[in-house]
């Protein structure tokens, strides 16, 4: 029997009351699957995209356990450690935990780079029930001996795939080596490549595995299209055309491959009366938070982001996602377009493809198991993008029916 209420999952009355205040009506699939297992203190490997409700899935059982087994943390000691790849995501996790744990008398803190050490020293000195941290800044504190992990009872690694993508594997191993082997460990990831599988084998003990919403199913909820351009140089005017075609473009999130590319595109769009900000790892924490506030409010309706910076962006009502540069890994494409069409809202995703990116587009088609519809602004697609391995001729016809121009149309502009 599938649980349909938080009460059925075994959560305590204080947490249920707080969820009601926060207007949490029914558990998401990952919450329904994970919470009962985590209440039983089972190690867990959770495969889920951002936006599926996984923060509550791991936070609620943790809060309940600590409220039922209170213990005053000793100075510089931590009872639970949650690792996150980015500052924005770490802040978001901490904010959610603070909301869920209201009235529970738990001590929590978040630490990340880009800000001063002094306030973090003070929070760590008293000891904490729950610490949310980015790996780099936590390593700094370990080296300064301002935190000690030898009493960590619960370890949670969120967005593990992107922590590895960001080069945090050595830091993770160094951190975990400081934590007792007898612990409750959870790992969450949007994808399951070999390096994540190896990490899970090293860190988890007889874990349960939960997988919700396969990538292709997530992508199917978004209105997608592929727009072929003649060269990389044509992407800027094409992006401008795409924005001009929409009478009310709303919040638009654009993904680029590099920080420099994000800066240049944001400047180009702003200069043509489409206010845009570029968010990436070189921006200070204060600047990134300001940009997110302006994006949420609609003051700056276009945000150009690199993948790493975008991990902490959880903004409702994103109407359009543009893949300005196609990602090297097809699963990243699904994560990107999942930033729109949330909570039953409509959303659109357009992928720009230059001739040197055809292989990446084909990988996306292969992962989705179908050919993406062709955008009306597209030039003609090369033949290798009209089919996918195992596809029949009907897919090719479908691509034509969805707006792929004929050779004659393409030559005539």
ChimeraX attribute file (.defattr): number of C-alpha atoms within 10 A of each C-alpha:
attribute: neighborCount
match mode: 1-to-1
recipient: residues
	/A:1	3
	/A:2	9
	/A:3	16
	/A:4	14
	/A:5	16
	/A:6	21
	/A:7	14
	/A:8	12
	/A:9	20
	/A:10	14
	/A:11	19
	/A:12	17
	/A:13	11
	/A:14	16
	/A:15	22
	/A:16	18
	/A:17	12
	/A:18	16
	/A:19	18
	/A:20	12
	/A:21	12
	/A:22	11
	/A:23	9
	/A:24	13
	/A:25	12
	/A:26	14
	/A:27	20
	/A:28	19
	/A:29	20
	/A:30	23
	/A:31	22
	/A:32	19
	/A:33	20
	/A:34	24
	/A:35	24
	/A:36	18
	/A:37	16
	/A:38	22
	/A:39	17
	/A:40	10
	/A:41	17
	/A:42	18
	/A:43	23
	/A:44	24
	/A:45	23
	/A:46	27
	/A:47	21
	/A:48	23
	/A:49	25
	/A:50	20
	/A:51	17
	/A:52	18
	/A:53	15
	/A:54	22
	/A:55	19
	/A:56	20
	/A:57	22
	/A:58	25
	/A:59	23
	/A:60	23
	/A:61	24
	/A:62	22
	/A:63	22
	/A:64	20
	/A:65	17
	/A:66	17
	/A:67	17
	/A:68	11
	/A:69	8
	/A:70	13
	/A:71	11
	/A:72	13
	/A:73	16
	/A:74	16
	/A:75	15
	/A:76	18
	/A:77	23
	/A:78	25
	/A:79	22
	/A:80	23
	/A:81	21
	/A:82	23
	/A:83	26
	/A:84	25
	/A:85	28
	/A:86	25
	/A:87	25
	/A:88	22
	/A:89	23
	/A:90	23
	/A:91	20
	/A:92	18
	/A:93	24
	/A:94	23
	/A:95	14
	/A:96	14
	/A:97	23
	/A:98	18
	/A:99	14
	/A:100	22
	/A:101	22
	/A:102	12
	/A:103	11
	/A:104	16
	/A:105	11
	/A:106	18
	/A:107	18
	/A:108	20
	/A:109	19
	/A:110	21
	/A:111	27
	/A:112	24
	/A:113	17
	/A:114	14
	/A:115	13
	/A:116	10
	/A:117	14
	/A:118	8
	/A:119	10
	/A:120	16
	/A:121	16
	/A:122	12
	/A:123	20
	/A:124	23
	/A:125	15
	/A:126	15
	/A:127	22
	/A:128	23
	/A:129	24
	/A:130	27
	/A:131	25
	/A:132	26
	/A:133	26
	/A:134	23
	/A:135	24
	/A:136	16
	/A:137	17
	/A:138	22
	/A:139	17
	/A:140	15
	/A:141	17
	/A:142	15
	/A:143	10
	/A:144	10
	/A:145	10
	/A:146	18
	/A:147	22
	/A:148	19
	/A:149	19
	/A:150	14
	/A:151	17
	/A:152	23
	/A:153	18
	/A:154	21
	/A:155	24
	/A:156	21
	/A:157	21
	/A:158	24
	/A:159	24
	/A:160	26
	/A:161	23
	/A:162	21
	/A:163	22
	/A:164	17
	/A:165	12
	/A:166	12
	/A:167	11
	/A:168	18
	/A:169	17
	/A:170	10
	/A:171	16
	/A:172	20
	/A:173	13
	/A:174	14
	/A:175	16
	/A:176	15
	/A:177	13
	/A:178	14
	/A:179	18
	/A:180	15
	/A:181	15
	/A:182	11
	/A:183	17
	/A:184	19
	/A:185	24
	/A:186	25
	/A:187	26
	/A:188	27
	/A:189	21
	/A:190	23
	/A:191	22
	/A:192	17
	/A:193	10
	/A:194	9
	/A:195	14
	/A:196	18
	/A:197	13
	/A:198	11
	/A:199	17
	/A:200	21
	/A:201	12
	/A:202	11
	/A:203	18
	/A:204	20
	/A:205	17
	/A:206	11
	/A:207	17
	/A:208	15
	/A:209	14
	/A:210	16
	/A:211	18
	/A:212	18
	/A:213	14
	/A:214	14
	/A:215	21
	/A:216	15
	/A:217	12
	/A:218	17
	/A:219	20
	/A:220	12
	/A:221	18
	/A:222	22
	/A:223	17
	/A:224	20
	/A:225	21
	/A:226	24
	/A:227	24
	/A:228	27
	/A:229	19
	/A:230	14
	/A:231	12
	/A:232	15
	/A:233	10
	/A:234	13
	/A:235	20
	/A:236	15
	/A:237	12
	/A:238	18
	/A:239	19
	/A:240	14
	/A:241	12
	/A:242	16
	/A:243	18
	/A:244	12
	/A:245	11
	/A:246	10
	/A:247	7
	/A:248	9
	/A:249	15
	/A:250	15
	/A:251	22
	/A:252	24
	/A:253	27
	/A:254	27
	/A:255	25
	/A:256	21
	/A:257	17
	/A:258	13
	/A:259	19
	/A:260	12
	/A:261	18
	/A:262	24
	/A:263	18
	/A:264	13
	/A:265	21
	/A:266	21
	/A:267	17
	/A:268	17
	/A:269	20
	/A:270	14
	/A:271	11
	/A:272	9
	/A:273	8
	/A:274	17
	/A:275	17
	/A:276	27
	/A:277	23
	/A:278	25
	/A:279	25
	/A:280	19
	/A:281	17
	/A:282	11
	/A:283	15
	/A:284	14
	/A:285	16
	/A:286	10
	/A:287	12
	/A:288	20
	/A:289	15
	/A:290	12
	/A:291	20
	/A:292	20
	/A:293	14
	/A:294	17
	/A:295	21
	/A:296	19
	/A:297	12
	/A:298	14
	/A:299	13
	/A:300	19
	/A:301	19
	/A:302	26
	/A:303	25
	/A:304	29
	/A:305	26
	/A:306	22
	/A:307	22
	/A:308	17
	/A:309	22
	/A:310	22
	/A:311	21
	/A:312	20
	/A:313	17
	/A:314	17
	/A:315	17
	/A:316	15
	/A:317	18
	/A:318	26
	/A:319	20
	/A:320	27
	/A:321	27
	/A:322	25
	/A:323	23
	/A:324	25
	/A:325	21
	/A:326	23
	/A:327	20
	/A:328	15
	/A:329	12
	/A:330	19
	/A:331	18
	/A:332	18
	/A:333	22
	/A:334	24
	/A:335	21
	/A:336	23
	/A:337	28
	/A:338	25
	/A:339	27
	/A:340	29
	/A:341	23
	/A:342	18
	/A:343	10
	/A:344	8
	/A:345	13
	/A:346	15
	/A:347	20
	/A:348	20
	/A:349	24
	/A:350	23
	/A:351	23
	/A:352	23
	/A:353	25
	/A:354	19
	/A:355	14
	/A:356	11
	/A:357	17
	/A:358	17
	/A:359	15
	/A:360	18
	/A:361	28
	/A:362	21
	/A:363	18
	/A:364	25
	/A:365	19
	/A:366	18
	/A:367	17
	/A:368	20
	/A:369	15
	/A:370	22
	/A:371	22
	/A:372	25
	/A:373	21
	/A:374	26
	/A:375	21
	/A:376	14
	/A:377	17
	/A:378	20
	/A:379	20
	/A:380	20
	/A:381	23
	/A:382	10
	/A:383	8
	/A:384	12
	/A:385	19
	/A:386	23
	/A:387	22
	/A:388	21
	/A:389	13
	/A:390	9
	/A:391	14
	/A:392	11
	/A:393	11
	/A:394	10
	/A:395	17
	/A:396	18
	/A:397	13
	/A:398	17
	/A:399	21
	/A:400	16
	/A:401	12
	/A:402	14
	/A:403	16
	/A:404	26
	/A:405	21
	/A:406	13
	/A:407	11
	/A:408	9
	/A:409	11
	/A:410	13
	/A:411	10
	/A:412	7
	/A:413	7
